[in-house]
Amino acid sequence: MDTLNLLLDGMANALTPENLAFAAIGVLLGTFVGVLPGIGPAMAVALLLPITYGLEPTQSFILFAGIYYGGMYGGSTTSILLNTPGESASVMTAIEGNKMAKKGRAAQALATAAIGSFVAGTIGTLLVAFLTPWLAEIAVEIGAASYFAIMLLSLVLVTAVLGSSKLRGFIGLFIGLTIGLVGLDLSTGQARLTGGILQLADGVDIVVVAVGIFAIGEALWIAAHLRRQPIDVIPVGRPFMSRDDWARSWKPWLRGTALGFPFGALPAGGAETPTFLSYVLERRLSRKKEEFGHGAIEGVAGPEAANNASAAGMFVPLLALGLPVTATAAVLLAAMRTYGIVPGPTLMTDQPELVWTLLASLLIGNTLLLVINLPLAPMWAKLLQIPRPQLYAGILFFASLGAYAVNQSAFDVALLLVFGAVGFAVRRFGIPILPLILGVIIGPLMETKMREALDLSNGDISGLFNEPLAIAIYVLLAIILIAPPVIQRVRGAPLVPRELDEQETRR
Protein backbone atom coordinates (compact mmCIF):
# COMPACT_ATOMS: atom_id res chain seq x y z
CA MET A 1 0.00 0.00 0.00
CA ASP A 2 2.89 2.38 0.70
CA THR A 3 4.22 1.78 -2.81
CA LEU A 4 0.79 2.36 -4.29
CA ASN A 5 0.40 5.63 -2.36
CA LEU A 6 3.83 6.82 -3.49
CA LEU A 7 2.96 5.96 -7.10
CA LEU A 8 -0.31 7.90 -6.79
CA ASP A 9 1.63 10.88 -5.41
CA GLY A 10 3.97 10.62 -8.39
CA MET A 11 0.95 10.46 -10.68
CA ALA A 12 -0.40 13.67 -9.15
CA ASN A 13 2.93 15.40 -9.82
CA ALA A 14 3.14 14.07 -13.37
CA LEU A 15 -0.43 15.07 -14.25
CA THR A 16 0.14 18.80 -13.85
CA PRO A 17 -0.51 20.60 -17.16
CA GLU A 18 3.16 21.49 -17.60
CA ASN A 19 4.47 17.97 -16.93
CA LEU A 20 1.73 16.45 -19.06
CA ALA A 21 2.81 18.71 -21.92
CA PHE A 22 6.42 17.53 -21.53
CA ALA A 23 5.22 13.91 -21.64
CA ALA A 24 3.25 14.56 -24.85
CA ILE A 25 6.19 16.40 -26.44
CA GLY A 26 8.50 13.53 -25.50
CA VAL A 27 6.19 10.95 -27.05
CA LEU A 28 5.93 12.90 -30.30
CA LEU A 29 9.68 13.68 -30.48
CA GLY A 30 10.60 10.09 -29.65
CA THR A 31 8.27 8.70 -32.27
CA PHE A 32 9.43 11.24 -34.85
CA VAL A 33 13.09 10.29 -34.36
CA GLY A 34 12.50 6.59 -33.74
CA VAL A 35 10.38 6.05 -36.84
CA LEU A 36 13.19 7.18 -39.14
CA PRO A 37 15.27 4.37 -40.66
CA GLY A 38 18.27 3.22 -38.64
CA ILE A 39 17.44 5.34 -35.57
CA GLY A 40 16.56 3.35 -32.45
CA PRO A 41 15.50 4.48 -28.95
CA ALA A 42 19.10 4.84 -27.73
CA MET A 43 19.99 7.18 -30.56
CA ALA A 44 16.71 9.07 -30.12
CA VAL A 45 17.47 9.76 -26.45
CA ALA A 46 21.12 10.59 -27.14
CA LEU A 47 20.27 12.95 -30.00
CA LEU A 48 17.62 14.79 -27.99
CA LEU A 49 19.50 14.77 -24.67
CA PRO A 50 21.05 18.24 -25.09
CA ILE A 51 17.65 19.91 -25.55
CA THR A 52 16.77 19.16 -21.92
CA TYR A 53 19.51 21.39 -20.49
CA GLY A 54 17.89 24.21 -18.57
CA LEU A 55 14.89 22.12 -17.53
CA GLU A 56 14.21 20.87 -14.02
CA PRO A 57 15.36 17.26 -13.48
CA THR A 58 11.78 16.02 -13.06
CA GLN A 59 10.66 17.67 -16.29
CA SER A 60 13.71 16.34 -18.12
CA PHE A 61 13.06 12.74 -17.14
CA ILE A 62 9.37 13.00 -17.93
CA LEU A 63 10.50 14.13 -21.38
CA PHE A 64 12.99 11.24 -21.55
CA ALA A 65 10.27 8.76 -20.61
CA GLY A 66 8.17 9.92 -23.55
CA ILE A 67 11.17 9.92 -25.90
CA TYR A 68 12.11 6.42 -24.76
CA TYR A 69 8.73 4.81 -25.33
CA GLY A 70 8.14 6.91 -28.46
CA GLY A 71 11.44 5.64 -29.87
CA MET A 72 10.38 2.05 -29.15
CA TYR A 73 7.09 2.62 -31.00
CA GLY A 74 8.86 4.25 -33.93
CA GLY A 75 11.25 1.31 -34.20
CA SER A 76 8.37 -1.13 -34.65
CA THR A 77 6.87 1.10 -37.36
CA THR A 78 10.11 1.02 -39.35
CA SER A 79 10.44 -2.75 -38.88
CA ILE A 80 6.92 -3.43 -40.15
CA LEU A 81 6.80 -0.99 -43.07
CA LEU A 82 10.41 -1.17 -44.32
CA ASN A 83 11.69 -4.45 -42.89
CA THR A 84 14.50 -2.32 -41.41
CA PRO A 85 14.81 -2.88 -37.65
CA GLY A 86 16.24 0.11 -35.82
CA GLU A 87 17.87 -2.28 -33.33
CA SER A 88 18.43 -6.01 -33.00
CA ALA A 89 15.51 -6.39 -30.59
CA SER A 90 13.11 -5.46 -33.41
CA VAL A 91 14.28 -8.19 -35.77
CA MET A 92 11.53 -10.61 -34.73
CA THR A 93 8.86 -7.95 -35.20
CA ALA A 94 10.14 -7.34 -38.73
CA ILE A 95 10.01 -11.03 -39.70
CA GLU A 96 6.22 -11.36 -39.47
CA GLY A 97 5.23 -7.68 -39.42
CA ASN A 98 6.67 -6.89 -42.84
CA LYS A 99 5.04 -10.00 -44.29
CA MET A 100 1.69 -8.81 -42.90
CA ALA A 101 2.27 -5.37 -44.42
CA LYS A 102 3.01 -6.87 -47.84
CA LYS A 103 -0.27 -8.79 -47.63
CA GLY A 104 -2.17 -5.53 -47.06
CA ARG A 105 -2.39 -5.91 -43.28
CA ALA A 106 0.07 -3.16 -42.28
CA ALA A 107 -2.63 -1.42 -40.21
CA GLN A 108 -3.31 -4.59 -38.20
CA ALA A 109 0.41 -5.21 -37.65
CA LEU A 110 0.95 -1.66 -36.39
CA ALA A 111 -2.11 -1.88 -34.17
CA THR A 112 -1.12 -5.14 -32.47
CA ALA A 113 2.42 -3.82 -31.99
CA ALA A 114 1.17 -0.58 -30.44
CA ILE A 115 -1.41 -2.19 -28.16
CA GLY A 116 1.02 -4.94 -27.19
CA SER A 117 3.59 -2.28 -26.33
CA PHE A 118 1.00 -0.50 -24.18
CA VAL A 119 0.00 -3.66 -22.31
CA ALA A 120 3.60 -4.78 -21.74
CA GLY A 121 4.83 -1.30 -20.84
CA THR A 122 2.02 -0.75 -18.33
CA ILE A 123 2.47 -4.11 -16.60
CA GLY A 124 6.25 -3.74 -16.68
CA THR A 125 6.16 -0.25 -15.16
CA LEU A 126 3.91 -1.42 -12.33
CA LEU A 127 6.32 -4.28 -11.63
CA VAL A 128 9.20 -1.79 -11.60
CA ALA A 129 7.33 0.35 -9.05
CA PHE A 130 6.83 -2.60 -6.71
CA LEU A 131 10.20 -4.34 -7.18
CA THR A 132 12.63 -1.40 -7.20
CA PRO A 133 12.11 -0.34 -3.53
CA TRP A 134 12.55 -3.93 -2.40
CA LEU A 135 15.74 -4.36 -4.41
CA ALA A 136 17.06 -1.00 -3.20
CA GLU A 137 16.62 -2.09 0.42
CA ILE A 138 18.71 -5.18 -0.28
CA ALA A 139 21.28 -3.24 -2.30
CA VAL A 140 21.98 -0.89 0.63
CA GLU A 141 23.57 -3.84 2.42
CA ILE A 142 25.80 -4.78 -0.52
CA GLY A 143 29.51 -4.10 0.06
CA ALA A 144 31.99 -2.63 -2.38
CA ALA A 145 33.40 -6.06 -3.33
CA SER A 146 29.96 -7.43 -4.19
CA TYR A 147 29.03 -4.28 -6.07
CA PHE A 148 32.21 -4.60 -8.13
CA ALA A 149 31.36 -8.26 -8.85
CA ILE A 150 27.82 -7.35 -9.96
CA MET A 151 29.13 -4.72 -12.38
CA LEU A 152 31.73 -7.16 -13.69
CA LEU A 153 28.97 -9.73 -14.22
CA SER A 154 26.89 -7.15 -16.06
CA LEU A 155 29.71 -6.23 -18.44
CA VAL A 156 30.72 -9.82 -19.14
CA LEU A 157 27.15 -10.96 -19.79
CA VAL A 158 26.47 -8.13 -22.21
CA THR A 159 29.84 -8.57 -23.90
CA ALA A 160 30.32 -12.33 -24.07
CA VAL A 161 26.82 -13.80 -24.08
CA LEU A 162 24.40 -11.43 -25.79
CA GLY A 163 26.63 -10.41 -28.68
CA SER A 164 27.34 -12.33 -31.87
CA SER A 165 31.10 -12.50 -31.30
CA LYS A 166 32.92 -12.61 -27.98
CA LEU A 167 36.09 -11.19 -29.48
CA ARG A 168 34.31 -8.23 -31.05
CA GLY A 169 32.33 -7.71 -27.87
CA PHE A 170 35.47 -7.53 -25.74
CA ILE A 171 37.11 -5.19 -28.25
CA GLY A 172 34.13 -2.86 -27.90
CA LEU A 173 34.32 -3.15 -24.11
CA PHE A 174 38.05 -2.37 -24.14
CA ILE A 175 37.44 0.76 -26.24
CA GLY A 176 34.73 1.91 -23.84
CA LEU A 177 36.82 1.27 -20.72
CA THR A 178 39.72 3.16 -22.28
CA ILE A 179 37.52 6.19 -22.98
CA GLY A 180 36.28 6.01 -19.38
CA LEU A 181 39.86 6.30 -18.08
CA VAL A 182 40.45 9.68 -19.74
CA GLY A 183 40.88 12.47 -17.18
CA LEU A 184 42.42 12.94 -13.75
CA ASP A 185 42.84 9.99 -11.39
CA LEU A 186 40.52 10.75 -8.47
CA SER A 187 42.97 9.31 -5.94
CA THR A 188 46.32 10.66 -7.12
CA GLY A 189 45.34 13.58 -9.35
CA GLN A 190 47.52 12.14 -12.10
CA ALA A 191 46.37 12.88 -15.66
CA ARG A 192 45.47 9.76 -17.64
CA LEU A 193 45.26 9.48 -21.44
CA THR A 194 44.79 13.23 -21.85
CA GLY A 195 47.72 13.74 -24.22
CA GLY A 196 48.50 16.99 -22.44
CA ILE A 197 45.15 18.50 -23.52
CA LEU A 198 43.74 20.54 -20.63
CA GLN A 199 40.15 20.21 -21.84
CA LEU A 200 40.35 16.45 -21.18
CA ALA A 201 41.36 16.84 -17.52
CA ASP A 202 37.73 16.44 -16.40
CA GLY A 203 37.22 13.46 -18.67
CA VAL A 204 35.06 13.12 -21.74
CA ASP A 205 31.44 14.21 -21.42
CA ILE A 206 29.26 11.14 -21.84
CA VAL A 207 26.73 13.16 -23.83
CA VAL A 208 29.38 13.88 -26.45
CA VAL A 209 30.37 10.20 -26.51
CA ALA A 210 26.77 8.99 -26.82
CA VAL A 211 25.75 11.45 -29.53
CA GLY A 212 28.98 10.83 -31.45
CA ILE A 213 28.77 7.04 -31.31
CA PHE A 214 25.05 6.81 -32.05
CA ALA A 215 24.07 9.81 -34.16
CA ILE A 216 27.25 10.79 -36.03
CA GLY A 217 28.46 7.20 -36.40
CA GLU A 218 25.10 6.08 -37.79
CA ALA A 219 24.89 9.05 -40.18
CA LEU A 220 28.38 8.36 -41.55
CA TRP A 221 27.60 4.65 -41.89
CA ILE A 222 24.37 5.32 -43.80
CA ALA A 223 26.11 7.88 -46.01
CA ALA A 224 28.80 5.34 -46.89
CA HIS A 225 26.16 2.83 -47.99
CA LEU A 226 23.63 5.24 -49.41
CA ARG A 227 21.52 4.03 -52.29
CA ARG A 228 19.77 6.76 -54.15
CA GLN A 229 16.68 4.86 -55.24
CA PRO A 230 13.53 5.97 -53.39
CA ILE A 231 12.43 3.91 -50.40
CA ASP A 232 9.42 1.72 -51.06
CA VAL A 233 7.04 2.45 -48.18
CA ILE A 234 3.99 0.24 -47.81
CA PRO A 235 0.82 2.37 -47.50
CA VAL A 236 -0.94 2.35 -44.13
CA GLY A 237 -4.62 2.77 -43.49
CA ARG A 238 -6.26 3.56 -40.17
CA PRO A 239 -4.87 1.04 -37.64
CA PHE A 240 -7.55 -1.31 -36.37
CA MET A 241 -7.94 -4.92 -35.29
CA SER A 242 -10.78 -7.32 -36.00
CA ARG A 243 -12.27 -9.59 -33.34
CA ASP A 244 -10.18 -12.47 -34.64
CA ASP A 245 -7.02 -10.34 -34.42
CA TRP A 246 -7.81 -9.51 -30.79
CA ALA A 247 -8.45 -13.16 -29.99
CA ARG A 248 -5.10 -14.16 -31.51
CA SER A 249 -3.13 -11.31 -29.90
CA TRP A 250 -4.07 -10.97 -26.24
CA LYS A 251 -2.42 -14.17 -25.04
CA PRO A 252 0.85 -13.44 -26.91
CA TRP A 253 0.85 -9.97 -25.32
CA LEU A 254 0.72 -11.48 -21.82
CA ARG A 255 3.20 -14.26 -22.58
CA GLY A 256 5.60 -11.79 -24.19
CA THR A 257 5.36 -9.55 -21.11
CA ALA A 258 6.12 -12.49 -18.81
CA LEU A 259 9.18 -13.40 -20.89
CA GLY A 260 10.53 -9.91 -21.45
CA PHE A 261 10.41 -8.33 -18.01
CA PRO A 262 12.77 -10.74 -16.18
CA PHE A 263 15.41 -10.38 -18.90
CA GLY A 264 15.22 -6.59 -18.70
CA ALA A 265 15.40 -6.60 -14.90
CA LEU A 266 18.54 -8.76 -14.77
CA PRO A 267 21.83 -6.86 -14.25
CA ALA A 268 22.73 -7.82 -17.81
CA GLY A 269 19.49 -8.08 -19.67
CA GLY A 270 18.64 -7.21 -23.22
CA ALA A 271 15.58 -7.67 -25.38
CA GLU A 272 17.12 -9.84 -28.10
CA THR A 273 16.79 -13.12 -26.21
CA PRO A 274 13.20 -12.71 -24.88
CA THR A 275 11.91 -11.51 -28.27
CA PHE A 276 13.41 -14.58 -29.92
CA LEU A 277 12.02 -16.88 -27.20
CA SER A 278 8.60 -15.23 -27.54
CA TYR A 279 8.62 -15.80 -31.30
CA VAL A 280 9.56 -19.45 -30.88
CA LEU A 281 6.94 -19.94 -28.15
CA GLU A 282 4.15 -18.38 -30.20
CA ARG A 283 5.11 -20.45 -33.21
CA ARG A 284 4.84 -23.63 -31.15
CA LEU A 285 1.57 -22.67 -29.44
CA SER A 286 -0.20 -21.25 -32.49
CA ARG A 287 -3.05 -23.15 -34.07
CA LYS A 288 -2.08 -21.64 -37.42
CA LYS A 289 1.57 -22.62 -37.64
CA GLU A 290 1.44 -22.48 -41.42
CA GLU A 291 1.09 -18.68 -41.27
CA PHE A 292 4.44 -18.20 -39.56
CA GLY A 293 6.95 -16.90 -42.05
CA HIS A 294 4.06 -15.51 -44.10
CA GLY A 295 2.58 -12.88 -41.75
CA ALA A 296 1.29 -14.39 -38.48
CA ILE A 297 -0.08 -11.74 -36.14
CA GLU A 298 1.11 -13.70 -33.09
CA GLY A 299 4.66 -13.29 -34.38
CA VAL A 300 4.26 -9.52 -34.06
CA ALA A 301 2.22 -9.36 -30.84
CA GLY A 302 4.45 -11.60 -28.69
CA PRO A 303 7.93 -10.27 -29.58
CA GLU A 304 6.80 -6.65 -29.48
CA ALA A 305 5.33 -7.16 -25.99
CA ALA A 306 8.53 -8.91 -24.89
CA ASN A 307 10.60 -6.04 -26.28
CA ASN A 308 8.67 -3.38 -24.38
CA ALA A 309 8.42 -5.39 -21.16
CA SER A 310 12.20 -5.79 -21.27
CA ALA A 311 12.51 -2.04 -21.87
CA ALA A 312 10.46 -1.37 -18.74
CA GLY A 313 12.37 -3.96 -16.71
CA MET A 314 15.69 -2.22 -17.33
CA PHE A 315 14.60 0.52 -14.90
CA VAL A 316 14.89 -1.92 -11.99
CA PRO A 317 18.71 -2.29 -12.07
CA LEU A 318 19.11 1.30 -13.28
CA LEU A 319 17.23 2.87 -10.37
CA ALA A 320 18.02 0.34 -7.62
CA LEU A 321 21.66 -0.48 -8.45
CA GLY A 322 22.75 2.29 -10.82
CA LEU A 323 23.53 -0.32 -13.48
CA PRO A 324 22.51 0.30 -17.10
CA VAL A 325 21.81 -2.93 -18.96
CA THR A 326 20.98 -1.46 -22.36
CA ALA A 327 22.40 1.32 -24.51
CA THR A 328 19.32 3.46 -23.80
CA ALA A 329 19.72 2.91 -20.05
CA ALA A 330 23.35 3.98 -20.36
CA VAL A 331 22.30 7.26 -21.99
CA LEU A 332 19.66 7.81 -19.27
CA LEU A 333 22.31 7.17 -16.62
CA ALA A 334 24.51 9.76 -18.30
CA ALA A 335 21.60 12.21 -18.14
CA MET A 336 21.18 11.56 -14.42
CA ARG A 337 24.87 12.14 -13.81
CA THR A 338 24.61 15.41 -15.72
CA TYR A 339 22.07 16.59 -13.15
CA GLY A 340 24.19 15.34 -10.25
CA ILE A 341 21.77 12.47 -9.54
CA VAL A 342 23.40 9.21 -8.49
CA PRO A 343 21.20 6.17 -9.23
CA GLY A 344 21.60 3.35 -6.77
CA PRO A 345 20.35 2.01 -3.45
CA THR A 346 19.88 5.46 -1.88
CA LEU A 347 18.10 7.06 -4.84
CA MET A 348 14.65 6.06 -3.57
CA THR A 349 15.25 7.95 -0.32
CA ASP A 350 17.39 10.81 -1.67
CA GLN A 351 15.14 11.68 -4.65
CA PRO A 352 11.73 10.12 -3.92
CA GLU A 353 9.73 12.76 -5.81
CA LEU A 354 11.87 12.36 -8.92
CA VAL A 355 11.70 8.54 -8.89
CA TRP A 356 7.97 8.21 -8.35
CA THR A 357 7.14 11.01 -10.77
CA LEU A 358 9.36 9.29 -13.35
CA LEU A 359 7.59 5.96 -12.85
CA ALA A 360 4.20 7.63 -13.07
CA SER A 361 5.27 9.46 -16.22
CA LEU A 362 6.19 6.11 -17.78
CA LEU A 363 2.56 5.03 -17.33
CA ILE A 364 1.30 8.35 -18.69
CA GLY A 365 3.72 8.35 -21.62
CA ASN A 366 2.75 4.79 -22.47
CA THR A 367 -0.92 5.79 -22.54
CA LEU A 368 -0.27 8.94 -24.57
CA LEU A 369 1.72 6.84 -27.00
CA LEU A 370 -1.33 4.71 -27.73
CA VAL A 371 -3.87 7.54 -27.75
CA ILE A 372 -1.84 10.00 -29.84
CA ASN A 373 0.29 7.87 -32.11
CA LEU A 374 -2.04 5.06 -33.15
CA PRO A 375 -4.31 7.41 -35.13
CA LEU A 376 -1.20 9.16 -36.53
CA ALA A 377 0.33 5.98 -37.98
CA PRO A 378 -0.32 7.01 -41.63
CA MET A 379 1.43 10.34 -40.98
CA TRP A 380 4.46 8.67 -39.39
CA ALA A 381 4.67 6.35 -42.37
CA LYS A 382 5.06 9.38 -44.65
CA LEU A 383 8.17 10.41 -42.69
CA LEU A 384 9.88 7.35 -44.10
CA GLN A 385 9.82 9.03 -47.51
CA ILE A 386 12.22 11.77 -46.39
CA PRO A 387 15.31 11.49 -48.63
CA ARG A 388 18.26 10.00 -46.75
CA PRO A 389 20.76 12.79 -47.61
CA GLN A 390 18.51 15.51 -46.17
CA LEU A 391 17.58 13.34 -43.20
CA TYR A 392 21.12 12.60 -42.08
CA ALA A 393 22.35 16.08 -42.87
CA GLY A 394 19.76 17.29 -40.37
CA ILE A 395 20.94 14.72 -37.83
CA LEU A 396 24.54 15.90 -38.22
CA PHE A 397 23.49 19.52 -37.75
CA PHE A 398 21.41 18.95 -34.61
CA ALA A 399 23.97 16.54 -33.14
CA SER A 400 26.73 19.12 -33.56
CA LEU A 401 24.53 21.86 -32.13
CA GLY A 402 23.68 19.66 -29.14
CA ALA A 403 27.33 18.79 -28.48
CA TYR A 404 28.25 22.47 -28.54
CA ALA A 405 25.42 23.30 -26.14
CA VAL A 406 26.83 20.96 -23.46
CA ASN A 407 29.70 23.29 -22.49
CA GLN A 408 29.54 25.95 -25.24
CA SER A 409 32.89 24.61 -26.40
CA ALA A 410 34.14 24.09 -29.93
CA PHE A 411 36.46 21.43 -28.51
CA ASP A 412 33.39 19.28 -27.75
CA VAL A 413 32.35 19.53 -31.40
CA ALA A 414 35.81 18.29 -32.43
CA LEU A 415 35.47 15.41 -29.94
CA LEU A 416 32.04 14.68 -31.38
CA LEU A 417 33.58 14.17 -34.82
CA VAL A 418 36.27 11.91 -33.31
CA PHE A 419 33.68 9.71 -31.63
CA GLY A 420 31.59 9.81 -34.77
CA ALA A 421 34.57 8.29 -36.58
CA VAL A 422 34.83 5.70 -33.80
CA GLY A 423 31.12 4.95 -34.22
CA PHE A 424 31.60 4.48 -37.95
CA ALA A 425 34.62 2.21 -37.38
CA VAL A 426 32.86 -0.08 -34.92
CA ARG A 427 29.97 -0.49 -37.35
CA ARG A 428 32.39 -1.18 -40.18
CA PHE A 429 34.09 -3.99 -38.27
CA GLY A 430 30.93 -5.39 -36.68
CA ILE A 431 31.88 -4.40 -33.13
CA PRO A 432 28.74 -4.15 -30.94
CA ILE A 433 28.04 -0.69 -29.57
CA LEU A 434 26.41 -1.72 -26.29
CA PRO A 435 29.60 -3.05 -24.60
CA LEU A 436 31.43 0.09 -25.73
CA ILE A 437 28.94 2.55 -24.26
CA LEU A 438 28.53 0.49 -21.07
CA GLY A 439 32.31 0.44 -20.69
CA VAL A 440 32.36 4.24 -20.77
CA ILE A 441 29.61 4.47 -18.12
CA ILE A 442 30.35 1.53 -15.81
CA GLY A 443 34.15 1.58 -16.06
CA PRO A 444 34.69 4.56 -13.72
CA LEU A 445 32.09 3.18 -11.29
CA MET A 446 33.85 -0.19 -11.23
CA GLU A 447 37.17 1.51 -10.57
CA THR A 448 35.67 3.39 -7.62
CA LYS A 449 34.18 0.24 -6.06
CA MET A 450 37.37 -1.75 -6.65
CA ARG A 451 39.44 0.88 -4.88
CA GLU A 452 37.00 0.97 -1.98
CA ALA A 453 37.23 -2.79 -1.58
CA LEU A 454 41.03 -2.77 -1.78
CA ASP A 455 41.31 0.13 0.67
CA LEU A 456 39.24 -1.82 3.20
CA SER A 457 41.66 -4.75 2.87
CA ASN A 458 44.79 -2.58 2.94
CA GLY A 459 45.49 -3.30 -0.70
CA ASP A 460 45.14 -7.08 -0.41
CA ILE A 461 43.53 -8.64 -3.49
CA SER A 462 41.45 -10.81 -1.16
CA GLY A 463 39.34 -7.71 -0.52
CA LEU A 464 37.54 -8.44 -3.80
CA PHE A 465 36.57 -11.93 -2.59
CA ASN A 466 35.75 -11.46 1.07
CA GLU A 467 31.96 -11.31 0.76
CA PRO A 468 29.68 -14.34 0.20
CA LEU A 469 27.68 -12.54 -2.51
CA ALA A 470 30.86 -11.62 -4.41
CA ILE A 471 32.06 -15.25 -4.30
CA ALA A 472 28.66 -16.48 -5.51
CA ILE A 473 28.72 -14.02 -8.42
CA TYR A 474 32.22 -15.07 -9.46
CA VAL A 475 31.12 -18.72 -9.45
CA LEU A 476 28.06 -17.80 -11.54
CA LEU A 477 30.30 -15.83 -13.88
CA ALA A 478 32.57 -18.83 -14.38
CA ILE A 479 29.57 -21.05 -15.15
CA ILE A 480 28.17 -18.53 -17.63
CA LEU A 481 31.45 -18.34 -19.52
CA ILE A 482 32.01 -22.10 -19.58
CA ALA A 483 28.44 -23.35 -20.19
CA PRO A 484 27.67 -21.77 -23.62
CA PRO A 485 30.65 -23.33 -25.47
CA VAL A 486 29.89 -26.70 -23.88
CA ILE A 487 26.20 -26.52 -24.84
CA GLN A 488 27.08 -25.36 -28.34
CA ARG A 489 29.51 -28.23 -28.80
CA VAL A 490 26.92 -30.75 -27.56
CA ARG A 491 24.10 -29.42 -29.72
CA GLY A 492 26.28 -28.54 -32.69
CA ALA A 493 24.22 -25.40 -33.40
CA PRO A 494 24.88 -21.67 -33.00
CA LEU A 495 23.58 -20.14 -29.78
CA VAL A 496 22.57 -16.86 -31.40
CA PRO A 497 19.67 -17.02 -33.89
CA ARG A 498 20.81 -16.31 -37.41
CA GLU A 499 18.59 -13.25 -37.77
CA LEU A 500 19.87 -11.72 -34.54
CA ASP A 501 23.47 -12.57 -35.39
CA GLU A 502 23.27 -10.87 -38.77
CA GLN A 503 21.49 -7.82 -37.36
CA GLU A 504 23.91 -7.40 -34.42
CA THR A 505 26.87 -7.66 -36.78
CA ARG A 506 25.38 -5.07 -39.09
CA ARG A 507 24.64 -2.69 -36.18
HUVEN-V749910 format. One record per helix or strand of 3 or more residues. SS is the DSSP state (helix for helix, strand for strand). FROM is the first residue (numbers start at 0). TO is the last residue. If there is no record, write none. Layout:
ss=SS from=FROM to=TO
ss=SS from=FROM to=TO
//
This chain:
ss=helix from=1 to=13
ss=helix from=16 to=33
ss=helix from=40 to=51
ss=helix from=56 to=81
ss=helix from=87 to=101
ss=helix from=105 to=138
ss=helix from=143 to=160
ss=helix from=165 to=180
ss=helix from=197 to=199
ss=helix from=205 to=223
ss=helix from=242 to=264
ss=helix from=270 to=284
ss=helix from=288 to=290
ss=helix from=297 to=320
ss=helix from=326 to=337
ss=helix from=346 to=349
ss=helix from=351 to=372
ss=helix from=376 to=382
ss=helix from=387 to=406
ss=helix from=409 to=427
ss=helix from=432 to=455
ss=helix from=460 to=463
ss=helix from=467 to=490
ss=helix from=497 to=505
//
